[in-house]
């Protein structure tokens, strides 16, 4: 749609943008009470609007953050959220125009990545996003849950009130949960919008904090509600500095009286949830979920930022940001731009799936998502992208 105007929103346009986003999710607009705190969650110049004349047809917001990559380095990442288009303006180019403007802005800010949690990931592949981090969701049946006697547990767990809880959790998260590849720094605006008692909804969130020998070293954020004929605790955040802290929080959550199930929405793929219990069937369900969709905004900078376990030559195609297209050699000694035969040819959305180690390149070659130059190339590329443990973000935004 050629007559769209794409620009950053003024402060007085932020609430209409929030209303548009809520309606795109089939939810009511925010109340005046909700807006008192939600109005502070917009970073200046980072909320974009698509206007058709005087009508706000679409919007997209981002927060500035940092992403930890293989090798332990961190680089700037835009956390993209509150993306929505009016139902009567769909398929007119508003989303594409918003994504193009937003990614250009991210690049101008020097942020190497953009990341989002997509309700419909298929929408964002054409903009260069790929599912870069996977997680698991576990549902535990409380009356069957007996923890294995050898489970290492130490310390104490306490419930905390609302006073000062954002400051407490923000400091605790930075201390205990930022060493994992795939983790992101949480801006203040994210904390303010993720604590349920601030939303004015009927979801009652609680916070449990674990204290170990050196002080507070873990936390869980959860809510309880009836779901059909069951009472379920839904855990949106569970972080700990040690296995003992994490296990103690698990034990606390499962021990809460009058619950039927505990539904933990995001845990790392390498956590052996079933093995915690004497009867593995206490875990009714374990499902894999998309934890983070990633976009390499600056491909050379992204390739230079992470460590590499081997050497390979990559030919990357990025039709949405064509300045990223090129051939790159990666190795334990770094990254360079080259002109030579590539071991692998792939789109930037596929590179996003490989970048943090979510999947082996040869596995994507098997289903036609990338092209390898031969059998030897498969081994080289797999070795180059190998990581020691699965990435995990575990942050909802």
C-alpha positions in Angstrom: 0.0 0.0 0.0 1.9 3.0 -1.3 0.1 5.7 0.7 1.2 4.4 4.1 3.2 6.7 6.3 5.6 4.9 8.6 7.1 6.9 11.5 7.9 6.8 15.3 4.9 7.5 17.4 4.5 10.6 19.5 3.8 10.2 23.2 0.1 11.0 22.8 -0.2 8.2 20.2 1.1 5.5 22.4 -2.1 4.6 24.1 -4.0 4.2 20.8 -1.2 2.0 19.7 -1.6 -0.2 22.8 -5.3 -0.3 22.1 -4.7 -1.5 18.5 -2.3 -4.2 19.8 -4.8 -5.4 22.4 -7.6 -5.6 19.8 -5.4 -7.5 17.5 -5.2 -10.2 20.2 -9.0 -10.0 20.7 -8.6 -8.4 24.1 -10.2 -5.2 25.5 -8.3 -1.9 25.6 -6.4 -1.1 28.7 -8.1 0.7 31.5 -7.1 4.1 32.9 -5.6 2.3 35.9 -3.6 0.0 33.7 -2.3 2.9 31.6 -0.9 4.6 34.7 1.9 2.0 34.7 1.8 0.8 31.1 2.4 4.3 29.8 5.9 4.1 31.2 6.8 1.0 29.2 7.5 2.8 25.9 11.2 3.7 25.2 11.4 7.0 23.3 11.5 6.7 19.6 11.2 2.9 19.6 7.4 2.5 18.9 6.5 2.7 15.2 3.2 3.3 13.6 1.8 2.7 10.1 -0.7 5.4 9.2 -3.3 5.2 6.4 -4.3 8.9 6.3 -5.3 9.7 9.8 -5.9 6.1 10.8 -3.3 4.2 12.8 -3.3 0.9 10.9 -0.4 -0.9 12.6 2.2 -0.7 15.3 5.4 -2.4 16.5 7.5 -1.7 19.6 11.0 -2.7 20.7 13.1 -2.4 23.8 16.9 -2.2 23.8 18.6 -5.2 25.4 21.7 -7.5 25.2 21.9 -11.1 24.0 24.5 -13.6 25.2 26.0 -15.6 22.3 28.2 -18.7 22.2 31.5 -17.9 23.7 30.1 -15.6 26.3 30.0 -12.3 24.5 27.0 -10.0 24.5 25.7 -7.9 21.7 22.8 -5.4 21.4 19.4 -6.9 20.6 16.0 -5.2 20.1 13.3 -7.1 21.9 10.3 -6.7 19.5 6.8 -6.9 20.9 3.3 -5.4 20.7 3.1 -5.9 16.9 -0.4 -5.6 15.5 -2.3 -4.5 12.4 -6.0 -3.4 12.4 -8.3 -6.1 11.1 -9.6 -3.8 8.3 -6.0 -3.0 7.1 -4.6 -6.5 6.8 -2.7 -7.5 3.6 -2.1 -4.0 2.5 1.7 -3.9 3.3 1.5 -2.3 6.8 3.4 -5.1 8.6 6.1 -5.3 5.9 6.6 -1.5 6.0 6.7 -1.6 9.8 9.3 -4.4 9.9 11.4 -2.6 7.3 11.4 0.7 9.2 12.0 -1.0 12.6 14.9 -3.1 11.4 16.5 -0.1 9.7 16.2 1.7 13.1 17.7 -1.2 15.0 20.6 -1.3 12.6 21.1 2.5 13.0 21.2 2.0 16.8 24.1 -0.5 16.4 22.1 -3.4 17.7 23.2 -6.6 16.0 20.1 -8.6 16.6 16.3 -8.4 16.9 14.3 -11.0 18.7 10.6 -11.6 19.3 8.2 -14.2 20.7 5.9 -14.8 17.8 2.3 -15.9 18.2 2.5 -17.1 14.6 6.2 -17.6 13.7 5.4 -18.3 10.0 4.6 -14.6 9.6 8.1 -13.5 10.4 10.3 -15.8 8.3 9.9 -13.5 5.3 11.5 -10.7 7.4 14.5 -12.8 8.2 13.5 -14.2 11.6 14.0 -17.9 12.5 13.3 -19.8 15.7 16.7 -19.6 17.3 16.0 -20.9 20.8 13.8 -23.8 21.9 12.5 -24.6 25.3 10.3 -27.2 27.0 7.1 -26.9 28.9 6.3 -29.4 31.7 3.0 -30.2 33.4 3.3 -32.0 36.7 0.4 -33.9 38.4 0.7 -33.0 42.0 -0.8 -36.2 43.6 1.6 -38.4 41.7 4.7 -36.2 42.3 7.2 -37.7 44.7 10.7 -36.3 44.3 13.6 -38.7 43.9 15.3 -39.0 47.3 18.7 -38.2 45.7 17.5 -34.8 44.4 20.0 -32.2 45.6 18.0 -29.5 47.5 19.3 -26.8 50.0 18.2 -23.5 51.4 14.8 -22.0 52.0 12.0 -20.6 49.9 9.8 -17.6 50.9 6.9 -15.7 49.3 7.5 -12.0 48.9 5.0 -9.2 48.6 4.6 -6.5 45.9 6.6 -3.8 47.6 10.0 -3.5 45.8 9.5 -6.7 44.0 10.6 -5.4 40.6 13.9 -4.2 42.0 14.4 -7.5 43.8 13.7 -9.7 40.8 15.7 -7.5 38.4 18.8 -7.6 40.5 18.4 -11.3 41.2 17.8 -12.2 37.5 21.0 -10.3 36.5 22.9 -12.2 39.1 21.7 -15.7 38.6 20.3 -16.1 35.1 22.5 -14.2 32.6 25.3 -16.7 32.1 23.2 -18.9 29.7 23.7 -18.6 25.9 20.4 -17.2 24.6 19.6 -15.2 27.7 18.6 -11.5 27.3 18.9 -8.5 29.6 15.5 -7.5 30.9 14.8 -3.7 30.6 12.8 -2.1 33.3 9.8 -1.7 31.0 9.7 -5.5 30.6 9.7 -6.1 34.3 7.0 -3.6 34.9 4.7 -5.3 32.3 5.5 -8.9 33.3 4.3 -8.7 36.9 0.7 -9.8 36.9 -0.6 -7.6 39.8 0.3 -4.5 37.7 -2.0 -5.6 34.8 -5.3 -5.2 36.6 -6.4 -8.6 35.3 -7.9 -11.3 37.5 -4.7 -13.3 37.4 -3.0 -13.2 40.8 0.7 -13.6 40.5 3.0 -14.6 43.3 6.7 -14.6 43.7 8.8 -17.1 45.6 12.5 -16.4 46.3 15.1 -19.0 47.2 17.8 -18.2 49.7 21.0 -20.3 49.7 24.2 -20.2 51.8 25.3 -17.0 50.0 22.0 -15.2 50.0 19.1 -15.0 47.5 19.9 -17.1 44.5 16.7 -18.1 42.7 13.0 -17.1 42.2 9.8 -18.3 40.6 6.8 -16.2 39.4 3.5 -18.1 39.3 -0.3 -17.7 39.4 -3.0 -20.1 40.4 -6.4 -20.4 38.8 -9.2 -22.9 38.1 -8.9 -24.6 34.7 -12.0 -26.8 34.1 -12.2 -29.1 37.1 -8.6 -28.5 38.1 -6.7 -25.9 40.1 -3.4 -25.2 38.3 -0.3 -23.2 39.2 1.1 -21.6 36.0 4.8 -20.8 36.4 6.0 -18.1 34.0 9.5 -17.6 35.4 11.8 -20.0 37.2 15.5 -19.2 37.6 18.2 -20.3 39.9 22.0 -20.0 40.2 22.5 -23.6 41.2 20.8 -27.0 40.8 20.0 -26.9 44.5 18.1 -23.6 44.1 16.2 -24.7 41.0 15.2 -28.0 42.6 14.1 -26.3 45.8 11.8 -24.0 43.8 10.4 -27.0 41.9 9.8 -28.8 45.3 8.1 -25.7 46.7 5.8 -25.2 43.7 4.7 -28.9 43.7 4.1 -28.9 47.4 1.5 -26.1 47.4 -1.7 -27.4 48.9 -5.0 -27.7 47.0 -3.3 -27.8 43.6 -3.9 -30.4 41.0 -1.2 -29.5 38.5 1.9 -27.3 38.1 2.4 -26.0 34.6 5.9 -24.6 34.1 5.9 -22.8 30.8 9.6 -22.5 29.9 12.6 -24.7 31.0 15.8 -25.4 29.2 15.9 -28.4 26.9 18.6 -30.1 28.9 16.7 -30.1 32.2 15.7 -33.7 33.0 12.3 -33.0 34.5 11.0 -36.5 34.6 14.1 -37.7 36.3 13.3 -35.5 39.3 10.5 -37.8 40.3 10.4 -41.4 41.5 7.6 -42.0 39.0 8.3 -40.3 35.7 4.6 -40.4 34.9 4.1 -37.6 37.5 5.1 -35.4 34.6 1.9 -35.6 32.5 3.2 -33.7 29.6 6.5 -32.4 28.3 6.3 -30.4 25.0 8.9 -28.5 23.0 8.1 -24.8 22.4 9.6 -21.9 20.5 11.5 -19.8 23.1 12.9 -17.0 20.9 12.7 -16.0 17.3 16.0 -14.4 16.2 16.9 -11.9 13.4 20.5 -11.2 12.5 20.3 -7.5 11.7 24.1 -7.2 11.1 25.3 -10.6 9.8 29.1 -9.8 9.8 28.9 -8.4 13.3 26.9 -11.4 14.5 29.3 -13.9 13.0 32.2 -12.1 14.5 30.6 -12.0 18.0 30.2 -15.7 18.7 32.8 -18.4 19.1 33.2 -21.2 16.5 34.1 -24.8 17.2 35.4 -25.4 13.7 35.9 -23.8 10.3 33.3 -23.4 7.5 32.4 -21.0 4.7 28.8 -19.7 4.6 27.0 -18.0 1.7 24.2 -16.0 3.2 21.2 -14.6 1.3 19.2 -11.8 2.9 16.6 -10.4 0.5 15.0 -8.2 3.1 18.3 -6.6 4.2 20.5 -7.2 1.1 23.6 -5.6 2.5 23.9 -8.7 4.7 24.2 -11.0 1.7 27.7 -12.4 1.2 30.2 -15.2 1.7 31.8 -15.5 5.1 34.5 -17.7 6.6 34.1 -18.5 10.3 36.6 -20.3 12.4 37.9 -20.4 16.0 40.2 -17.4 15.0 37.3 -15.2 13.9 35.3 -14.2 10.8 36.2 -12.8 7.4 34.5 -12.0 4.2 35.7 -14.2 1.3 35.1 -15.0 -2.3 35.3 -18.7 -2.6 33.2 -21.8 -2.8 30.9 -22.1 0.2 30.4 -25.2 2.3 26.8 -24.1 2.9 24.3 -21.8 1.2 21.4 -20.6 3.3 18.9 -17.8 4.0 19.3 -15.4 6.9 16.2 -16.9 8.5 17.9 -20.3 8.5 21.1 -18.9 9.8 19.0 -17.5 12.7 17.9 -21.1 13.5 21.6 -22.3 13.6 23.3 -19.3 15.2 22.7 -20.2 18.9 22.9 -24.0 18.3 19.1 -24.8 18.3 19.5 -27.3 15.5 22.4 -29.0 13.5 22.9 -27.6 10.0 22.9 -31.2 8.5 19.4 -31.8 10.0 18.1 -28.7 8.1 19.8 -29.9 5.0 17.9 -33.1 5.2 14.6 -31.2 4.9 15.8 -28.9 2.2 16.2 -25.7 4.3 19.9 -25.2 3.3 22.3 -26.5 0.6 25.6 -28.2 1.5 28.3 -28.6 -1.0 29.0 -32.3 -0.1 29.3 -34.9 2.6 32.5 -33.5 4.0 30.9 -30.0 4.1 28.1 -31.4 6.4 30.6 -32.5 9.0 32.6 -29.2 8.8 29.5 -27.0 9.1 28.0 -29.2 11.9 31.3 -28.9 13.8 31.6 -25.2 13.4 28.1 -24.5 14.8 28.4 -27.0 17.7 27.7 -25.7 21.2 28.2 -27.2 24.6 24.6 -26.9 25.9 21.3 -25.8 24.5 20.6 -22.0 24.5 17.7 -20.8 26.6 16.1 -17.4 27.1 13.1 -18.2 29.3 11.9 -14.6 29.1 8.4 -13.6 28.0 7.8 -10.3 26.4 
